[in-house]
């Protein structure tokens, strides 16, 4: 699971729009944060997936210079929105893990909840942020994102037994 963001069974497949990555991230952040605030966690996670998941390259999609290597919209968005999106993602995953095994299974299904919890416990969030959001440039990760990860890490590693 540490190879990328967890895929939601509620994930709505949609192709990136012709909007700029910053505008797309802004709209997505606003939607996902409202869903998070109303405790609609599966929907919030699903709404973030299109901007934090590289998709097949298309004519108008931004890439890292190699037309065969797709880049997620978050990687080319303005730093303000990149920070907001990653901090929401980290907070959202923390809230999902905090549900516990029983409620997590009810909301996400056993396999998906265990996958998310494993990714969090094994440090997969950091790997996802670096690979997807900063194109493997670990030293480029925004300080606010590093701080948010450091705040949640102790809490996330104290999960106990996952059944």
C-alpha positions in Angstrom: 0.0 0.0 0.0 3.0 2.3 0.4 3.4 2.7 -3.3 0.7 5.4 -3.7 -2.4 6.9 -2.2 -5.1 4.4 -1.1 -7.6 3.9 -3.8 -11.2 4.3 -2.7 -13.9 2.0 -3.8 -15.9 5.2 -3.8 -13.4 6.7 -6.2 -15.2 8.6 -9.0 -13.3 8.1 -12.2 -13.0 11.4 -14.0 -10.5 12.8 -16.3 -8.6 15.9 -15.5 -10.4 19.0 -16.7 -8.7 21.6 -18.9 -8.5 23.9 -15.8 -5.1 24.7 -14.5 -3.7 22.4 -11.8 -4.0 25.3 -9.2 -7.7 25.9 -10.0 -8.5 22.2 -10.0 -6.7 21.8 -6.7 -8.6 24.8 -5.2 -12.0 23.5 -6.3 -11.2 20.0 -5.1 -9.9 21.2 -1.8 -13.0 23.2 -1.1 -15.2 20.2 -1.9 -13.2 17.7 0.1 -12.8 19.9 3.1 -16.6 20.4 3.3 -17.1 16.6 3.1 -14.5 16.1 5.8 -16.1 18.7 8.1 -19.4 16.9 7.7 -17.7 13.6 8.5 -18.3 12.1 5.1 -14.8 10.6 5.1 -15.1 8.1 2.2 -16.5 10.9 -0.1 -13.8 13.3 1.0 -11.0 10.8 0.3 -12.6 9.9 -3.1 -12.8 13.6 -4.0 -9.1 14.1 -3.4 -8.0 11.0 -5.5 -8.1 12.7 -8.9 -5.7 15.4 -7.9 -3.3 13.3 -5.9 -3.1 10.4 -8.4 -1.1 10.5 -11.6 -3.3 9.5 -14.5 -2.5 8.6 -18.1 -0.9 11.4 -20.0 -3.2 13.4 -22.2 -2.6 16.2 -24.7 -3.3 19.0 -22.3 -2.0 17.4 -19.1 1.1 18.7 -17.4 4.0 16.2 -17.1 7.5 16.5 -15.7 9.1 16.9 -19.1 8.8 13.3 -20.1 5.6 12.8 -22.1 5.4 9.2 -21.0 5.5 10.0 -17.2 2.2 11.2 -15.8 2.2 13.8 -13.1 -0.7 14.4 -10.6 -2.2 17.9 -10.7 -1.1 18.5 -7.1 2.6 18.3 -8.3 2.2 21.4 -10.5 -0.2 23.4 -8.5 0.7 26.6 -6.6 2.5 25.9 -3.3 -0.4 27.4 -1.3 -2.9 24.8 -2.7 -0.3 22.0 -2.6 0.2 22.6 1.1 -3.6 22.9 1.8 -4.4 19.7 -0.1 -1.6 17.6 1.5 -2.5 18.8 5.0 -6.1 17.9 4.4 -5.1 14.5 3.0 -2.9 13.9 6.1 -5.7 15.0 8.5 -8.3 13.0 6.6 -6.2 9.8 6.8 -5.7 10.4 10.5 -9.4 10.7 11.0 -10.0 7.5 9.0 -7.6 5.6 11.2 -9.1 7.1 14.3 -12.4 5.5 13.4 -11.0 2.2 14.6 -11.4 -1.1 13.0 -15.1 -1.6 13.4 -16.3 1.8 12.2 -13.6 1.9 9.6 -14.8 -1.4 8.2 -18.4 -0.1 8.1 -17.5 3.1 6.3 -14.8 1.8 3.9 -14.9 -1.9 4.0 -12.4 -4.2 5.7 -9.9 -4.4 2.9 -9.8 -0.7 2.2 -9.7 0.4 5.8 -6.9 -2.1 6.6 -5.0 -0.8 3.6 -5.3 2.8 4.7 -4.3 1.9 8.3 -1.3 -0.1 7.0 -0.2 2.8 4.7 -0.3 5.2 7.6 1.5 2.9 10.1 4.2 2.0 7.6 5.0 5.6 6.6 3.3 5.4 3.3 1.9 8.9 3.7 5.4 10.4 3.5 6.3 8.3 0.5 3.1 9.3 -1.3 3.6 13.0 -0.6 7.2 12.9 -1.8 6.6 10.8 -4.9 3.3 12.3 -6.1 3.4 15.8 -4.7 7.0 16.7 -5.1 8.1 14.3 -7.9 10.6 12.4 -5.6 12.3 15.6 -4.4 12.2 15.0 -0.7 14.0 18.2 0.1 11.3 20.2 -1.7 8.5 19.1 0.6 6.9 22.3 2.1 7.7 22.8 5.7 4.1 23.1 6.7 3.4 19.6 5.2 6.4 18.1 7.1 5.2 19.7 10.3 1.7 18.4 9.9 3.1 14.9 9.3 5.2 15.1 12.4 2.2 16.2 14.5 0.1 13.3 13.3 2.8 10.6 13.2 2.9 9.8 17.0 -0.9 9.5 17.0 -0.9 7.3 13.9 1.7 4.9 15.1 -0.3 4.1 18.3 -3.0 2.2 16.5 -2.7 -1.1 18.4 -3.9 -4.3 16.9 -5.8 -4.1 13.6 -8.4 -6.8 13.3 
